[in-house]
Amino acid sequence: MPKIAHFEISCDDMQRAGKFYERVFGWQVDKTDGEDDDYYLISGADDEDDYGVTGGLTTRAYPTDSTVITYEVESVDRYAKTITEAGGKVLAPKISLPGVGYLVYCYDTESNIFGVMEYDESAQ
């Protein structure tokens, strides 16, 4: 399966979204230096977090603009707590995927849906 090479998250308030993702995932979010005021680059917090994937925050062009990305995490319960503390919302209770793990869908501060996935083959 092809791996994600780049992702962009549509935002109404990029500074608010940047703070949210920095707090939840430890990403580094920086405004670009060029003329484009409507773009923030996303990278790992340090050089060791280089997975070969780049990302960005961009101004929402249409009301329906969004991206659904699911992130692998160690604990969906811990991340659900962090997400709500950072201003996001959990959409529904944890979903068990038997033999695969646990999934939680959430809203970020910009009303974009994303998922967090905890892989656990013992999930029932």
C-alpha positions in Angstrom: 0.0 0.0 0.0 1.3 3.5 -0.8 2.4 5.4 2.3 1.2 8.9 3.1 3.7 11.4 1.6 2.1 14.7 2.5 -1.1 15.8 4.2 -2.9 19.1 4.6 -5.5 20.0 7.2 -8.0 22.7 6.4 -8.5 25.3 9.1 -10.4 28.4 10.0 -7.8 29.5 12.6 -4.4 28.1 11.8 -2.8 29.4 15.0 -5.5 27.6 17.1 -5.1 24.4 15.0 -1.3 24.6 15.3 -1.5 24.8 19.1 -3.9 21.9 19.2 -1.7 19.6 17.1 1.4 20.6 19.0 -0.2 19.7 22.3 -1.9 16.5 21.1 0.9 14.9 18.9 4.0 17.0 19.8 4.3 18.3 16.3 6.2 21.4 15.4 4.0 23.8 13.5 5.6 26.8 11.9 4.3 29.6 9.7 6.0 29.7 6.3 8.5 32.5 5.7 7.3 33.3 2.2 4.4 35.5 1.0 1.9 32.8 1.7 0.3 33.8 5.0 -2.2 31.0 4.7 0.1 28.0 5.2 1.9 26.5 8.2 4.4 23.6 7.9 4.1 20.6 10.1 7.2 18.5 11.2 8.3 16.2 14.0 9.3 17.9 17.2 12.9 16.8 16.6 15.0 15.3 13.8 14.4 11.8 15.1 10.7 12.1 14.3 11.4 12.1 10.5 9.0 9.5 9.0 9.3 10.9 5.5 5.9 12.5 5.7 5.4 16.2 5.4 2.3 18.1 6.4 0.7 21.5 6.5 -2.2 23.6 7.8 -4.0 25.6 5.1 -6.9 28.0 5.1 -10.3 26.3 4.5 -11.4 27.2 1.0 -14.8 25.6 1.2 -17.1 24.8 4.2 -16.7 21.1 3.5 -12.9 21.0 3.2 -11.4 18.5 5.6 -9.1 15.6 5.8 -9.6 12.4 7.6 -6.4 10.9 8.8 -6.0 8.2 11.4 -2.9 8.3 13.5 -1.4 5.3 15.2 -1.0 5.9 19.0 0.0 3.9 22.1 -3.3 4.4 23.9 -6.6 5.7 22.5 -7.9 6.4 26.0 -4.9 8.6 26.9 -5.1 10.5 23.5 -8.9 11.0 23.9 -8.2 12.7 27.2 -5.5 14.8 25.7 -7.6 15.7 22.7 -10.5 17.0 24.9 -8.1 18.9 27.1 -6.6 20.6 24.0 -10.0 21.8 22.9 -11.0 18.9 20.6 -13.9 16.5 20.9 -14.4 12.8 20.9 -17.2 11.9 18.5 -18.2 8.5 19.8 -17.0 5.9 22.3 -14.0 3.8 21.5 -14.6 1.3 18.7 -13.2 -2.2 19.1 -12.0 -3.9 15.9 -11.6 -7.5 16.8 -8.1 -8.8 16.2 -6.9 -5.4 15.1 -7.3 -2.8 17.9 -9.2 0.2 19.0 -10.3 3.3 17.1 -11.6 6.7 18.3 -12.9 9.4 15.9 -12.5 13.0 17.0 -12.9 16.6 16.0 -9.9 19.0 16.1 -10.4 22.6 17.0 -11.3 23.4 13.3 -14.1 20.7 13.2 -12.0 18.4 11.1 -12.6 14.7 11.8 -9.5 12.5 12.5 -9.0 9.1 14.1 -6.5 7.7 16.6 -5.8 4.0 16.4 -4.3 1.7 19.0 -3.2 -1.6 17.4 -3.9 -4.6 19.7 -4.4 -8.0 18.3 -6.2 -9.1 21.5 -9.0 -6.6 20.9 -12.5 -8.3 21.1 
